[in-house]
Amino acid sequence: MALKFPIYMDYHATTPLDVRVFEAMKPYFLETFGNAASRTHQFGWTAEAAVEDARETIARFIGASSGKEIVFTSGATESDNLAIKGVAEYYASKGNHIVTTTIEHKAVLDSCKRLQKQGFEVTYVSAGPDGLVNPDDIRAALTDKTILVSVMLANNEVGTIQPIQEIGKITRERGVLLHCDAVQGLGKTPFDVQAMNVDLASITAHKLYGPKGCGALYVRRSKPRVRLVAELDGGGHERGMRSGTLNVPGIVGFAKACSILMEEGAAEAERIRGLRDRLHQRLTAELDEVVLNGHPTLRLPGNLNLSFSFVEGEGLMMAIKDVAVSSGSACTSASLEPSYVLRSMGLDEELAHSSIRFGLGRFNTEEEVDYVAALVAEKVKKLRDMSPLYEMHKEGVDLKSIEWAAH
Ligand SMILES: *Cc1c(COP(=O)(O)O)cnc(C)c1O
């Protein structure tokens, strides 16, 4: 098959809609367009039935005991905000301390920052150099004022999969609620809110071949029953936790995307892992000084985050314009700050600026991998040929020992 350009290898940012998901959604735009909250006619009943069906499917996918534990939102940003601010506000009389990690998504970190302005205390636990959070560090951060711990299932930059089950044992033992941003790991690595003692979980459809603008928050209903203060005032939808007319086609698509992963997720993960390893092997066969960021084995099958020393990630991306990837420089803002995730893992600024995140997924092929590997190897060599630092390194000069006159 001929290659089609541009080639998409940025599946951590978003995923294309699976055509099977699109087909499942279609009637809910055009024919059965009712408002799921309309109780007085067939249009409403049909929409409501579709939503309740989707709720059960999504609940089953994450190991929840009932569809009633699924609160639909506009996406994981909203789910993270609702979980953290909603719990903080409800349990404020019990304690004012929250524990999270330095490598969380901005939706979690910025929600915590907002709470700090309101008088809450937040402990940010660092990940190790491999991106792994140590459960003992979480345990050590807990105080008798801690009401919530928030740790992600898998990191969106380096793909490291966190020991949620161990962390869940600790939080349950201490009677502290555990929130997990499960967006990146869901469907790619085991996730089960019961087995892992997770009390709240954020998920979103567009990271698993579903539509954008549709997410959910899992809120445990028993042992313990989790309570939260709603962020939106209005009609009292979603058992009072999230007002607003439900995105029925989006929700139907979300559930379809989950069904597909329940059927095919395990086999798909193996196929994508194979492609990812092939890309990694080809690049390291052609190039020296390539550093793998994140944990070598405990990571998402489609994630490959590499630093190409002596090459600017931004420059490399420009050189491979018909391949969509992202770099460790620009992903957080318009400024060229190096990634806070890589920096907090202890990576030096140079290597953080040299990083490229390849995110592989469902529709990537072996031909694409081979093309991208060859192109990246060629461009890295070219860029290094123009680098005096690389030249010095090749001649055996220890660059770290040099005192630079100016920075
Ligand atoms: C993409 C992402 C989010 C945000 O989800 P949206 O549905 O786009 O708001 C939150 N957390 C993680 C880890 C993500 O990768």
The ligand as an SDF file (V2000), in Angstrom:
LIG
                    3D

 15 15  0  0  0  0  0  0  0  0999 V2000
   -5.5740   14.5540   27.0430 C   0  0  0  0  0  0  0  0  0  0  0  0
   -5.4500   14.4240   28.5160 C   0  0  0  0  0  0  0  0  0  0  0  0
   -6.3070   15.1010   29.3870 C   0  0  0  0  0  0  0  0  0  0  0  0
   -7.3390   16.0920   28.9070 C   0  0  0  0  0  0  0  0  0  0  0  0
   -8.4180   15.4560   28.3020 O   0  0  0  0  0  0  0  0  0  0  0  0
   -9.4510   16.3140   27.4110 P   0  0  0  0  0  0  0  0  0  0  0  0
  -10.5860   15.3560   27.1810 O   0  0  0  0  0  0  0  0  0  0  0  0
   -8.7180   16.6430   26.1600 O   0  0  0  0  0  0  0  0  0  0  0  0
   -9.8610   17.4960   28.1900 O   0  0  0  0  0  0  0  0  0  0  0  0
   -6.1600   14.8940   30.7390 C   0  0  0  0  0  0  0  0  0  0  0  0
   -5.2340   14.0640   31.2180 N   0  0  0  0  0  0  0  0  0  0  0  0
   -4.3850   13.3930   30.4160 C   0  0  0  0  0  0  0  0  0  0  0  0
   -3.3560   12.4930   31.0070 C   0  0  0  0  0  0  0  0  0  0  0  0
   -4.4560   13.5610   29.0440 C   0  0  0  0  0  0  0  0  0  0  0  0
   -3.5920   12.9190   28.2640 O   0  0  0  0  0  0  0  0  0  0  0  0
  1  2  1  0
  2  3  1  0
  2 14  2  0
  3  4  1  0
  3 10  2  0
  4  5  1  0
  5  6  1  0
  6  7  2  0
  6  8  1  0
  6  9  1  0
 10 11  1  0
 11 12  2  0
 12 13  1  0
 12 14  1  0
 14 15  1  0
M  END
$$$$
